[in-house]
Amino acid sequence: MRDYSELIYKSDLISRDLSWLKFNYRVLDQAKKEKRNLFEKLKFLAITASNADEFFMIRVGSLYNYIDFGNDRVDYSGLRSVPFKERLLAGLNLFSEDQHSLFLNDLKPTFEDHSFGLRSYSELDEKQKKSARSYFKKTIFPMLTPMVFDPYHSFPVLMNNVLIFGVVTKSLTFKEKKKMSFIQLPQNLPRFFEMTDGDTILFIPIEEIIREHIDFVFKKVDILSCTLFRVTRNGDFTLEESEDIEANFLEEMKSKLRTRKTGRVVRMEVEKNANAWLLKQLLKRYEIGNENVMISPEGGLLDYTCLWQIVNHQEFDQFKPLRPNPIPPMSMVDGIQQDMFKALKNRDILLHHPYNTIEPLLDLLEQAAEDPNVLSIKLTIYRLAKESRIVEALLNAAENGKHVSVLFEVKARFDEENNMKQALRLQKAGCFVIYGIGTLKTHTKLLLIVRKEKTKVTRYVHMGSGNYNETTSKLYTDIGLLTSDEVYANDVQEFFNVITGHSMPEDYESLITAPTQMRKKLIGLIHQEAKNALEKKPCGIVCKMNSLQDKDVIQAFYEASNAGVPVKLIVRGICCLRPGRKGLSENITVRSIVGEYLEHSRIFYFHNDGNPLVYSGSADMMVRSFDRRLESLFIIKDDFLKQQAINMLQYNLRDNVNAYVLNENGNYAACKPGEEKPFDIHKEFYDLDLEEALKTQLF
């Protein structure tokens, strides 16, 4: 393959997909940290595998949507579709090799020291083999269905991301050509069969048990080979707009979800020493090349997401990190108040998860469901916890006769089926449910509660950066504003009118929304800082987000840098901006925080000549956020709360434990404390010094 490194480096933009690959390397790096125990390391390895599955399904799948239909595109790297595919798949193959190397050389050798072992069938003693054989006969064997491919049987549809045995056989009695058959491993069984050996827990991959007993499935034939593999299919799809929205939308969504199970193959993972004839037939059938094949070495595993079974095992609970209890929000120095309506009449509350508990928000919603004075509740939902108190509160509110409007984003990727199920529950309970707005995804996080209080009506609002999800609020860093401020309430109500009805407001006082105005407004704020710089006024920009990809915004940052504006970016994942390039971005720095928590909050700071403007909300600086999603950013007006947000940014800039700095060449360098005191924000926020926080300045 031709080396495209020089061409890629010359581009003033970094490829979105190559940047993502660098991000997954930063996640993999967590599995190498000495400070982490074995189970934490296995967790991060499992996360990288899950990330890679999604990346192949969506991003590589999207690339094949161009290639398969004879279209072309030029990536930010400057490469066209086919050479970019070669470069990307080569990088993904190297990443797969690094995963296996880490597992085999660093992690697996330490298993026995932690009272468990990963064993093949041949390593078991006779008693253990008898137990495994019994499990096969009673549990596994009845679930296996061999599917032959020959002139009389069509090629079977093999499922996405499922372990499969490709078995090559020949008849013992007839002189016929060899045949290939397929057995899909049961998805509803644990990946590992567990047994104990004294004080040691043994994990035996069920594929090893099946392989050993494959002659139970193929009797009186010559089994030439038994090869384990796994295919990943294109899962990227778009929905077409329809005039009959409710009748056709859900059915089209269900239809599109089915295509994920049968879409074109974009990756094949296969164990080492696979049968060459079988592999050749599969490559031909799936119209892929050797570059799409990821080989698992001897002793490695196909699909490292199976490690969650070990990580979450109840016997290893003592190894899970102890996290401090969440603390009350800084703006509630007297602690969590039970009457949330009374609390919000006195002050706004800024929640910073997971350091602040999500309980104030849940309390507010559950109180609203029971309060006879509450007239209506409106909420946007993108992703939910499995056992969601949010849904239960909304069901309770509907049963109590309140008007409940829910915009349920059923297009939330990989949560589509659960969201449709929960949306139907709410609809049957009498809630007014909106299934998304055309082809736009509703990604904004907004809650509006209308309450009658004596002779007037008061509206209570929550606006946030994260989902209404109790589980992720303990794992993701997010912020949310709770308020009864009328200006916020007017804007949020108007935005709900846009979402649920047919309204086009002239402007908002406290919100910046997409897809109508967000890109233009943010670029305007960046340009204002550049103008201030040229006029020798104080200036500066600090932005924290998940991803930065929009070309127009990046160009605005470049122009601000050339005007002399110091720009400090904190971008967890994808970053297409190239920092530190002479004459282009010399005044821009980019860092990524990857650690114990998933950095998910978005905070945008503009110095504004000494009167800072600080925004937060649901949107990243991406094309999809600006053009294909309903998003909102809210300004933080209260000086005390604004200072909290500024301190959050300052802590992110100070971190020297979880931070990586992006260099001009597109590579990341891990920050190390050196002679400085270690500063880990995932710990420091629990011990926040309020007096220090209120003095924080960014420039």
C-alpha positions as CSV (number, residue, x, y, z in Angstrom):
1,M,0.0,0.0,0.0
2,R,1.2,3.5,-0.9
3,D,2.3,5.7,2.1
4,Y,0.0,8.7,2.2
5,S,1.5,10.2,5.4
6,E,3.1,13.3,3.7
7,L,-0.1,14.2,1.9
8,I,-2.2,13.7,5.1
9,Y,0.3,15.9,7.0
10,K,0.1,18.7,4.4
11,S,-3.7,19.1,4.9
12,D,-4.7,22.0,7.3
13,L,-7.5,19.7,8.6
14,I,-7.2,16.3,10.3
15,S,-9.3,13.4,9.0
16,R,-12.4,12.8,11.2
17,D,-12.0,9.0,11.0
18,L,-8.2,9.0,11.5
19,S,-8.8,11.3,14.5
20,W,-11.3,8.8,15.9
21,L,-8.7,6.1,15.6
22,K,-6.3,8.2,17.7
23,F,-9.1,8.6,20.3
24,N,-9.6,4.8,20.6
25,Y,-5.8,4.5,21.1
26,R,-6.2,6.9,24.0
27,V,-8.8,4.6,25.4
28,L,-6.6,1.6,24.9
29,D,-3.8,3.5,26.7
30,Q,-6.0,3.5,29.8
31,A,-5.6,-0.3,29.8
32,K,-1.8,0.2,30.2
33,K,-1.9,2.6,33.1
34,E,0.0,1.3,36.1
35,K,-2.4,2.9,38.5
36,R,-5.3,0.7,37.2
37,N,-6.0,-2.8,38.5
38,L,-6.4,-5.7,36.1
39,F,-10.2,-5.5,36.0
40,E,-10.1,-1.8,35.1
41,K,-7.7,-2.6,32.3
42,L,-10.0,-5.3,31.0
43,K,-12.8,-2.9,31.1
44,F,-11.0,-0.3,28.9
45,L,-10.0,-3.1,26.5
46,A,-13.6,-4.1,26.2
47,I,-14.6,-0.5,25.6
48,T,-12.2,-0.2,22.7
49,A,-13.7,-3.3,21.2
50,S,-17.2,-1.9,21.5
51,N,-16.0,1.4,20.0
52,A,-14.5,-0.4,17.1
53,D,-17.6,-2.4,16.4
54,E,-19.7,0.8,16.2
55,F,-17.0,2.6,14.1
56,F,-17.0,-0.2,11.5
57,M,-20.8,-0.3,11.4
58,I,-21.2,3.4,11.0
59,R,-18.1,5.2,9.7
60,V,-16.6,2.4,7.6
61,G,-20.1,1.5,6.6
62,S,-20.7,5.1,5.5
63,L,-17.5,5.0,3.4
64,Y,-18.7,1.9,1.6
65,N,-22.0,3.7,0.9
66,Y,-19.9,5.9,-1.4
67,I,-17.7,3.3,-2.8
68,D,-20.4,0.7,-3.5
69,F,-22.5,3.2,-5.5
70,G,-19.6,4.6,-7.5
71,N,-19.6,7.9,-5.7
72,D,-16.5,9.7,-4.5
73,R,-15.6,12.1,-1.8
74,V,-12.4,13.9,-0.6
75,D,-11.7,13.3,3.1
76,Y,-10.2,16.1,5.2
77,S,-6.9,14.3,4.8
78,G,-7.0,15.1,1.1
79,L,-7.5,11.5,0.1
80,R,-10.3,10.2,-2.1
81,S,-12.6,7.4,-1.1
82,V,-10.6,4.3,-2.2
83,P,-7.1,5.4,-1.1
84,F,-8.6,6.7,2.1
85,K,-10.3,3.3,2.7
86,E,-6.9,1.6,2.3
87,R,-5.2,4.0,4.7
88,L,-8.0,3.7,7.3
89,L,-8.3,-0.1,7.2
90,A,-4.5,-0.4,7.5
91,G,-4.7,1.7,10.6
92,L,-7.6,-0.3,12.0
93,N,-5.7,-3.5,11.4
94,L,-2.7,-2.2,13.3
95,F,-5.1,-1.2,16.2
96,S,-6.5,-4.7,16.3
97,E,-3.0,-6.1,16.5
98,D,-2.2,-3.8,19.4
99,Q,-5.4,-5.0,21.2
100,H,-4.3,-8.6,20.9
101,S,-0.7,-7.8,21.9
102,L,-1.9,-6.0,25.1
103,F,-4.2,-8.9,26.0
104,L,-1.8,-11.7,25.4
105,N,1.4,-10.1,26.7
106,D,0.3,-7.8,29.5
107,L,-3.1,-8.8,30.8
108,K,-3.7,-12.5,30.3
109,P,-0.4,-13.6,32.1
110,T,-1.7,-11.9,35.3
111,F,-5.1,-13.7,35.4
112,E,-3.9,-16.5,37.7
113,D,-2.6,-13.9,40.2
114,H,-6.1,-12.6,40.5
115,S,-7.7,-15.9,41.3
116,F,-9.1,-16.7,37.8
117,G,-8.0,-18.2,34.6
118,L,-8.9,-18.4,30.9
119,R,-8.6,-22.0,29.8
120,S,-9.0,-23.9,26.6
121,Y,-10.8,-27.2,26.6
122,S,-7.5,-29.2,26.3
123,E,-6.2,-27.6,29.5
124,L,-9.0,-29.0,31.6
125,D,-8.6,-32.2,33.7
126,E,-11.0,-35.1,33.1
127,K,-13.5,-34.0,35.8
128,Q,-13.6,-30.5,34.3
129,K,-14.0,-31.8,30.8
130,K,-16.9,-34.0,32.0
131,S,-18.6,-30.9,33.4
132,A,-18.0,-28.9,30.1
133,R,-19.3,-31.9,28.1
134,S,-22.5,-32.0,30.1
135,Y,-23.0,-28.3,29.6
136,F,-22.6,-28.8,25.9
137,K,-25.1,-31.6,25.7
138,K,-27.7,-30.1,27.9
139,T,-27.5,-26.4,27.1
140,I,-25.4,-25.6,24.0
141,F,-26.1,-28.5,21.6
142,P,-29.9,-28.0,21.5
143,M,-29.4,-24.4,20.4
144,L,-27.0,-25.1,17.5
145,T,-28.3,-25.0,14.0
146,P,-25.9,-26.0,11.2
147,M,-26.5,-24.2,7.9
148,V,-25.0,-25.8,4.8
149,F,-24.1,-24.0,1.6
150,D,-24.2,-26.2,-1.5
151,P,-26.0,-26.3,-4.9
152,Y,-29.2,-27.2,-3.1
153,H,-29.0,-24.6,-0.3
154,S,-28.6,-20.9,-0.6
155,F,-25.9,-19.0,1.2
156,P,-27.2,-18.3,4.7
157,V,-27.5,-14.8,6.1
158,L,-25.0,-14.7,8.9
159,M,-25.7,-12.3,11.7
160,N,-23.9,-9.1,12.5
161,N,-21.2,-9.2,15.2
162,V,-22.0,-12.8,16.2
163,L,-19.3,-15.6,16.6
164,I,-19.7,-18.1,13.8
165,F,-18.0,-21.4,13.0
166,G,-17.3,-22.1,9.4
167,V,-17.0,-25.9,9.0
168,V,-15.6,-27.5,5.9
169,T,-16.6,-31.2,5.5
170,K,-16.5,-34.1,3.0
171,S,-18.8,-37.1,2.8
172,L,-17.2,-40.4,4.0
173,T,-19.2,-42.4,1.4
174,F,-19.7,-40.3,-1.6
175,K,-17.0,-38.8,-3.9
176,E,-18.3,-35.2,-3.7
177,K,-16.7,-31.9,-3.4
178,K,-16.1,-30.4,0.0
179,K,-18.9,-28.3,1.5
180,M,-19.0,-25.5,3.9
181,S,-21.5,-25.1,6.7
182,F,-22.0,-22.5,9.3
183,I,-23.0,-22.5,13.0
184,Q,-23.8,-19.3,14.8
185,L,-23.0,-19.4,18.5
186,P,-26.0,-18.7,20.7
187,Q,-26.2,-15.0,21.6
188,N,-28.2,-15.6,24.7
189,L,-25.6,-17.7,26.5
190,P,-22.6,-16.2,28.4
191,R,-19.4,-16.2,26.3
192,F,-17.6,-18.2,29.0
193,F,-18.7,-21.3,30.8
194,E,-17.6,-20.9,34.4
195,M,-16.3,-23.5,36.9
196,T,-14.1,-23.4,39.9
197,D,-10.8,-25.1,40.6
198,G,-10.2,-24.7,44.3
199,D,-10.1,-20.9,44.9
200,T,-9.7,-20.2,41.2
201,I,-12.6,-19.3,38.8
202,L,-12.1,-20.8,35.4
203,F,-13.6,-19.2,32.3
204,I,-13.8,-21.5,29.3
205,P,-14.9,-19.9,26.0
206,I,-17.9,-21.7,24.7
207,E,-16.5,-21.7,21.2
208,E,-13.8,-24.1,22.6
209,I,-16.4,-26.4,24.0
210,I,-18.3,-26.4,20.7
211,R,-15.2,-27.0,18.7
212,E,-14.3,-30.0,20.8
213,H,-17.8,-31.5,20.3
214,I,-18.3,-30.5,16.7
215,D,-18.7,-34.1,15.7
216,F,-22.0,-34.2,17.6
217,V,-23.3,-31.7,15.0
218,F,-21.7,-33.2,11.9
219,K,-22.0,-37.0,12.1
220,K,-20.6,-39.5,9.6
221,V,-18.8,-36.9,7.6
222,D,-15.1,-36.0,7.4
223,I,-14.6,-32.6,9.2
224,L,-11.7,-31.0,7.4
225,S,-11.6,-27.8,9.4
226,C,-13.5,-25.7,11.9
227,T,-12.8,-21.9,11.7
228,L,-14.1,-19.3,14.1
229,F,-15.0,-15.9,12.5
230,R,-17.2,-12.9,13.0
231,V,-18.6,-10.4,10.4
232,T,-19.4,-6.8,11.0
233,R,-22.0,-5.3,8.6
234,N,-22.8,-1.8,7.4
235,G,-25.2,-0.3,10.0
236,D,-25.3,3.3,8.6
237,F,-28.7,4.3,7.2
238,T,-30.8,7.4,6.7
239,L,-34.6,7.8,6.9
240,E,-36.6,9.3,4.2
241,E,-39.2,12.0,5.1
242,S,-42.8,11.0,4.6
243,E,-46.0,13.0,4.6
244,D,-47.7,10.3,6.7
245,I,-45.2,10.6,9.6
246,E,-46.7,8.5,12.3
247,A,-48.0,5.7,10.0
248,N,-44.8,5.3,8.1
249,F,-42.0,6.5,10.3
250,L,-42.0,3.6,12.9
251,E,-42.4,1.0,10.2
252,E,-39.6,2.5,8.2
253,M,-37.4,2.6,11.3
254,K,-38.1,-1.1,12.0
255,S,-37.3,-1.9,8.4
256,K,-34.0,0.0,8.5
257,L,-33.0,-1.7,11.8
258,R,-33.5,-5.1,10.0
259,T,-31.0,-4.0,7.4
260,R,-28.3,-3.8,10.1
261,K,-28.6,-7.5,10.4
262,T,-28.2,-8.1,6.6
263,G,-26.1,-5.1,5.4
264,R,-22.9,-5.5,3.4
265,V,-19.9,-6.9,5.3
266,V,-17.2,-4.3,6.1
267,R,-15.0,-6.4,8.4
268,M,-14.3,-10.0,9.0
269,E,-12.5,-11.1,12.2
270,V,-11.1,-14.6,12.0
271,E,-8.8,-16.8,14.0
272,K,-5.3,-17.6,13.0
273,N,-4.7,-20.5,10.6
274,A,-8.2,-20.3,9.1
275,N,-9.1,-22.7,6.4
276,A,-7.8,-21.0,3.2
277,W,-10.5,-22.4,1.0
278,L,-13.3,-21.2,3.3
279,L,-11.7,-17.8,3.7
280,K,-11.4,-17.4,-0.1
281,Q,-15.1,-18.3,-0.5
282,L,-16.2,-15.8,2.2
283,L,-14.1,-12.9,0.7
284,K,-15.6,-13.6,-2.7
285,R,-19.1,-13.8,-1.3
286,Y,-18.8,-10.6,0.7
287,E,-16.9,-8.7,-1.9
288,I,-14.1,-7.7,0.5
289,G,-10.3,-8.0,0.4
290,N,-7.6,-9.1,2.8
291,E,-7.5,-5.5,4.1
292,N,-10.9,-6.1,5.6
293,V,-9.8,-9.2,7.5
294,M,-8.6,-8.9,11.1
295,I,-6.7,-12.0,12.3
296,S,-6.8,-13.1,16.0
297,P,-3.5,-14.7,17.1
298,E,-3.4,-18.0,18.9
299,G,-4.5,-17.4,22.5
300,G,-6.3,-14.2,21.6
301,L,-10.1,-13.7,21.6
302,L,-12.5,-12.7,18.9
303,D,-14.6,-9.8,20.3
304,Y,-13.1,-8.5,23.5
305,T,-16.5,-7.1,24.6
306,C,-16.8,-10.6,26.2
307,L,-14.5,-9.4,28.9
308,W,-17.4,-7.6,30.6
309,Q,-18.4,-11.0,31.9
310,I,-15.2,-11.1,33.9
311,V,-15.2,-7.4,34.8
312,N,-18.7,-7.5,36.2
313,H,-18.4,-10.9,38.0
314,Q,-19.6,-10.7,41.5
315,E,-16.5,-12.4,42.9
316,F,-14.4,-9.5,41.8
317,D,-16.5,-6.6,43.3
318,Q,-13.7,-5.8,45.8
319,F,-11.5,-4.7,42.8
320,K,-14.0,-2.1,41.6
321,P,-12.8,1.4,42.3
322,L,-14.4,3.1,45.3
323,R,-15.9,6.4,44.1
324,P,-16.7,9.2,46.6
325,N,-20.3,9.9,47.2
326,P,-21.8,12.7,45.1
327,I,-21.8,16.1,46.8
328,P,-24.5,18.7,46.8
329,P,-24.2,21.3,44.1
330,M,-22.2,24.4,45.0
331,S,-25.2,26.6,44.6
332,M,-27.0,24.5,47.3
333,V,-24.6,25.0,50.2
334,D,-27.3,24.0,52.6
335,G,-27.6,20.6,51.0
336,I,-30.2,18.9,48.9
337,Q,-33.6,20.3,49.6
338,Q,-36.6,18.1,49.4
339,D,-39.0,20.8,48.0
340,M,-37.4,21.5,44.7
341,F,-40.0,24.0,43.7
342,K,-39.2,26.1,46.8
343,A,-35.5,25.7,46.2
344,L,-35.7,26.9,42.6
345,K,-37.8,29.9,43.5
346,N,-34.8,31.0,45.7
347,R,-31.9,30.3,43.4
348,D,-30.8,28.6,40.2
349,I,-28.9,25.3,40.6
350,L,-26.0,24.2,38.4
351,L,-25.5,20.4,38.6
352,H,-22.1,18.9,37.6
353,H,-22.4,15.1,37.3
354,P,-21.1,12.8,38.5
355,Y,-19.7,15.0,41.2
356,N,-23.2,16.3,42.0
357,T,-25.9,13.7,42.2
358,I,-28.7,13.7,39.7
359,E,-31.2,13.4,42.6
360,P,-32.4,17.1,42.5
361,L,-33.5,16.6,38.9
362,L,-35.2,13.3,39.7
363,D,-36.8,14.8,42.8
364,L,-38.2,17.7,40.7
365,L,-39.7,15.4,38.1
366,E,-41.2,13.0,40.7
367,Q,-42.6,15.8,42.7
368,A,-44.1,17.3,39.6
369,A,-45.8,14.0,38.8
370,E,-47.5,14.0,42.2
371,D,-48.1,17.7,42.7
372,P,-51.8,18.6,42.1
373,N,-50.7,22.2,41.1
374,V,-48.5,21.0,38.2
375,L,-50.4,21.4,34.9
376,S,-48.0,20.0,32.3
377,I,-44.6,18.4,31.8
378,K,-42.6,18.6,28.5
379,L,-39.4,16.7,28.0
380,T,-36.9,15.6,25.3
381,I,-35.5,12.1,25.5
382,Y,-32.5,10.7,23.6
383,R,-31.2,7.8,25.7
384,L,-32.6,6.3,28.8
385,A,-31.5,4.1,31.7
386,K,-32.8,0.5,31.6
387,E,-34.8,0.9,34.7
388,S,-35.7,4.6,34.2
389,R,-37.2,6.7,37.0
390,I,-37.7,9.3,34.3
391,V,-40.2,7.1,32.4
392,E,-41.9,6.0,35.6
393,A,-42.4,9.7,36.7
394,L,-43.9,10.6,33.3
395,L,-46.2,7.6,33.5
396,N,-47.3,8.6,37.0
397,A,-47.9,12.2,35.8
398,A,-50.1,11.0,33.0
399,E,-52.1,8.8,35.3
400,N,-52.6,11.8,37.6
401,G,-54.2,13.7,34.7
402,K,-51.3,16.0,33.8
403,H,-50.5,17.0,30.2
404,V,-47.3,15.2,29.4
405,S,-45.5,15.9,26.1
406,V,-42.4,13.8,25.2
407,L,-40.3,14.1,22.2
408,F,-38.8,10.7,22.0
409,E,-35.8,10.5,19.6
410,V,-36.2,7.0,18.3
411,K,-33.3,7.5,15.9
412,A,-30.8,7.5,18.8
413,R,-28.2,5.1,17.4
414,F,-28.3,1.6,18.8
415,D,-31.0,2.7,21.3
416,E,-33.7,2.7,18.6
417,E,-35.6,-0.4,19.7
418,N,-35.6,0.4,23.4
419,N,-36.7,4.0,22.7
420,M,-39.6,2.8,20.5
421,K,-40.7,0.4,23.2
422,Q,-40.6,3.1,25.9
423,A,-42.3,5.6,23.7
424,L,-45.2,3.2,23.1
425,R,-45.6,2.7,26.8
426,L,-45.9,6.5,27.4
427,Q,-48.3,6.8,24.4
428,K,-50.6,4.1,25.8
429,A,-50.6,5.9,29.1
430,G,-52.0,9.0,27.5
431,C,-48.8,11.0,27.0
432,F,-48.4,13.1,23.8
433,V,-45.5,11.5,22.1
434,I,-43.6,12.9,19.1
435,Y,-41.4,10.5,17.3
436,G,-38.7,12.9,16.1
437,I,-38.9,15.7,13.7
438,G,-38.5,14.5,10.1
439,T,-35.0,13.5,9.3
440,L,-33.6,15.7,12.1
441,K,-32.4,14.0,15.3
442,T,-33.6,15.7,18.5
443,H,-30.5,15.8,20.6
444,T,-31.3,18.8,22.8
445,K,-31.8,18.1,26.5
446,L,-34.7,20.2,27.8
447,L,-37.4,19.9,30.5
448,L,-40.3,22.3,31.1
449,I,-42.7,22.0,34.1
450,V,-45.7,24.3,34.3
451,R,-47.1,24.8,37.8
452,K,-50.0,26.9,39.0
453,E,-49.0,28.9,42.1
454,K,-51.9,30.9,43.6
455,T,-52.9,33.5,41.0
456,K,-50.1,32.9,38.5
457,V,-48.2,30.2,36.7
458,T,-44.5,29.5,37.2
459,R,-42.4,27.5,34.8
460,Y,-39.5,25.3,36.0
461,V,-36.8,24.4,33.5
462,H,-33.9,22.1,33.2
463,M,-31.3,22.4,30.4
464,G,-28.4,20.1,30.1
465,S,-25.5,18.6,28.2
466,G,-26.3,15.0,29.0
467,N,-29.1,12.6,28.6
468,Y,-31.9,12.1,31.1
469,N,-30.3,8.9,32.2
470,E,-29.6,8.0,35.8
471,T,-27.0,5.4,34.9
472,T,-24.8,7.5,32.7
473,S,-25.0,10.4,35.2
474,K,-22.7,8.4,37.4
475,L,-20.3,7.6,34.6
476,Y,-20.3,10.7,32.3
477,T,-19.3,14.2,33.3
478,D,-22.2,16.5,32.3
479,I,-23.7,19.8,33.5
480,G,-27.3,20.9,33.8
481,L,-29.0,24.1,34.9
482,L,-32.2,24.0,37.0
483,T,-34.1,27.3,37.1
484,S,-37.4,29.1,37.3
485,D,-36.1,32.2,35.5
486,E,-38.7,33.6,33.2
487,V,-36.3,34.4,30.3
488,Y,-35.1,30.8,30.2
489,A,-38.7,29.6,30.5
490,N,-39.9,31.7,27.6
491,D,-37.1,30.4,25.4
492,V,-37.6,26.8,26.3
493,Q,-41.3,27.0,25.8
494,E,-40.9,28.6,22.4
495,F,-38.4,25.9,21.4
496,F,-40.9,23.2,22.4
497,N,-43.5,25.0,20.3
498,V,-41.1,24.8,17.4
499,I,-40.5,21.1,18.1
500,T,-44.1,20.0,18.7
501,G,-45.9,22.5,16.4
502,H,-45.3,24.8,13.5
503,S,-43.6,27.9,15.0
504,M,-40.6,29.9,13.8
505,P,-39.4,32.3,16.5
506,E,-37.5,35.4,15.5
507,D,-34.8,34.9,18.1
508,Y,-34.1,33.6,21.6
509,E,-32.7,35.6,24.5
510,S,-30.9,32.8,26.3
511,L,-30.6,30.0,23.8
512,I,-28.7,29.3,20.7
513,T,-30.4,26.6,18.6
514,A,-29.7,24.3,15.7
515,P,-30.3,23.7,12.9
516,T,-31.3,27.4,12.2
517,Q,-28.7,29.6,13.9
518,M,-26.0,27.8,15.9
519,R,-23.2,27.7,13.5
520,K,-23.6,31.3,12.5
521,K,-23.9,32.5,16.2
522,L,-20.9,30.6,17.4
523,I,-18.8,31.8,14.5
524,G,-20.0,35.3,15.3
525,L,-18.7,34.9,18.9
526,I,-15.4,33.7,17.6
527,H,-15.1,36.6,15.2
528,Q,-15.9,39.0,18.0
529,E,-12.9,37.8,19.9
530,A,-10.8,38.2,16.8
531,K,-12.1,41.8,16.4
532,N,-11.2,42.5,20.1
533,A,-7.7,41.1,19.5
534,L,-7.2,43.4,16.5
535,E,-8.4,46.3,18.6
536,K,-5.9,45.4,21.4
537,K,-8.7,44.5,23.8
538,P,-8.5,41.5,26.2
539,C,-9.6,38.3,24.4
540,G,-9.6,34.6,24.7
541,I,-11.6,31.5,23.9
542,V,-11.8,28.2,25.9
543,C,-14.2,25.5,24.5
544,K,-14.8,22.0,25.9
545,M,-16.7,19.5,23.7
546,N,-16.8,15.9,22.6
547,S,-15.9,16.5,19.0
548,L,-14.7,19.3,16.7
549,Q,-15.3,18.7,13.0
550,D,-17.2,21.5,11.3
551,K,-14.9,23.1,8.7
552,D,-16.5,26.6,9.0
553,V,-16.0,26.8,12.7
554,I,-12.4,25.5,12.4
555,Q,-11.7,28.2,9.8
556,A,-13.1,30.8,12.3
557,F,-10.7,29.5,15.0
558,Y,-7.8,29.7,12.5
559,E,-8.7,33.3,11.7
560,A,-9.0,34.1,15.4
561,S,-5.6,32.6,16.1
562,N,-4.0,34.7,13.3
563,A,-5.6,37.8,14.8
564,G,-3.9,37.0,18.1
565,V,-6.6,35.3,20.1
566,P,-5.4,32.6,22.5
567,V,-7.6,29.6,21.9
568,K,-7.7,26.7,24.3
569,L,-9.7,23.7,23.2
570,I,-10.6,20.6,25.3
571,V,-11.8,18.0,22.8
572,R,-12.3,14.5,24.2
573,G,-12.7,12.6,20.9
574,I,-12.6,13.6,17.3
575,C,-10.7,16.8,16.5
576,C,-10.2,17.9,12.9
577,L,-8.4,21.1,13.7
578,R,-4.7,21.1,13.4
579,P,-3.1,23.1,16.2
580,G,0.3,24.8,16.4
581,R,0.9,25.2,12.6
582,K,2.9,28.3,11.7
583,G,0.8,31.0,10.0
584,L,-2.4,29.0,10.7
585,S,-3.0,28.0,14.3
586,E,0.0,29.1,16.3
587,N,-2.2,30.4,19.1
588,I,-4.4,27.3,19.4
589,T,-3.8,24.4,21.8
590,V,-5.9,21.2,21.9
591,R,-6.0,18.7,24.8
592,S,-8.1,15.6,25.3
593,I,-9.2,14.2,28.7
594,V,-9.6,10.4,28.8
595,G,-9.9,8.7,32.2
596,E,-12.2,7.3,34.8
597,Y,-15.3,9.2,33.6
598,L,-16.4,9.9,30.0
599,E,-16.0,13.6,29.5
600,H,-19.4,14.5,28.0
601,S,-20.1,18.1,29.0
602,R,-19.9,21.0,26.5
603,I,-18.8,24.4,27.8
604,F,-18.0,27.4,25.6
605,Y,-16.2,30.4,27.0
606,F,-15.7,33.8,25.2
607,H,-13.7,36.5,27.1
608,N,-15.8,39.3,25.6
609,D,-13.5,42.1,26.8
610,G,-13.7,41.1,30.4
611,N,-17.4,40.3,30.5
612,P,-17.3,36.6,29.8
613,L,-20.0,34.8,27.9
614,V,-20.4,31.2,28.9
615,Y,-22.6,28.7,27.2
616,S,-23.4,25.0,27.8
617,G,-25.8,22.5,26.2
618,S,-26.1,19.5,24.0
619,A,-24.2,20.4,20.9
620,D,-20.7,19.7,19.7
621,M,-19.1,21.7,16.9
622,M,-19.9,19.2,14.2
623,V,-21.7,19.3,10.9
624,R,-24.4,16.9,12.2
625,S,-25.0,19.1,15.3
626,F,-25.4,22.2,13.2
627,D,-27.3,20.8,10.2
628,R,-29.0,17.5,11.1
629,R,-30.0,17.8,14.7
630,L,-32.2,19.8,17.0
631,E,-29.7,21.2,19.5
632,S,-29.6,23.9,22.0
633,L,-26.9,25.8,24.0
634,F,-27.9,28.0,26.9
635,I,-26.1,31.0,28.3
636,I,-25.1,30.9,32.0
637,K,-26.2,34.3,33.3
638,D,-25.9,34.0,37.0
639,D,-22.4,35.3,38.0
640,F,-22.0,32.6,40.7
641,L,-22.9,29.8,38.4
642,K,-20.9,31.2,35.5
643,Q,-17.8,31.2,37.8
644,Q,-18.5,27.5,38.5
645,A,-18.4,26.8,34.8
646,I,-15.2,28.8,34.4
647,N,-13.6,26.8,37.1
648,M,-14.6,23.6,35.4
649,L,-12.7,24.7,32.3
650,Q,-9.7,25.7,34.4
651,Y,-9.6,22.3,36.1
652,N,-9.7,20.6,32.7
653,L,-6.7,22.8,31.6
654,R,-4.8,21.9,34.8
655,D,-5.2,18.1,34.6
656,N,-1.9,16.4,34.1
657,V,-3.0,12.8,34.8
658,N,-5.8,12.2,32.3
659,A,-4.8,14.7,29.6
660,Y,-3.3,14.3,26.2
661,V,-2.0,17.1,24.0
662,L,-2.6,17.2,20.3
663,N,0.5,18.0,18.3
664,E,0.6,19.6,14.8
665,N,1.3,16.2,13.2
666,G,-2.0,14.8,14.5
667,N,-0.5,12.6,17.2
668,Y,-1.3,12.9,20.9
669,A,1.2,13.1,23.7
670,A,0.2,12.0,27.2
671,C,0.6,14.7,29.9
672,K,2.7,13.7,33.0
673,P,2.9,15.5,36.3
674,G,6.7,15.6,36.2
675,E,7.9,17.7,39.1
676,E,4.4,19.2,39.5
677,K,1.8,17.7,41.9
678,P,-0.6,15.3,40.1
679,F,-3.9,17.0,39.3
680,D,-6.6,14.5,38.4
681,I,-9.9,16.2,37.7
682,H,-11.8,13.0,38.3
683,K,-10.7,13.2,41.9
684,E,-10.2,17.0,42.4
685,F,-13.8,17.9,41.7
686,Y,-14.9,15.9,44.7
687,D,-12.6,18.0,46.9
688,L,-13.5,21.3,45.3
689,D,-12.3,24.4,47.1
690,L,-15.2,26.8,46.8
691,E,-13.2,29.9,47.7
692,E,-10.5,28.9,45.1
693,A,-13.1,28.2,42.5
694,L,-14.7,31.6,42.8
695,K,-11.3,33.3,42.1
696,T,-10.5,31.3,38.9
697,Q,-9.6,33.2,35.8
698,L,-8.8,31.7,32.4
699,F,-6.9,34.7,30.9
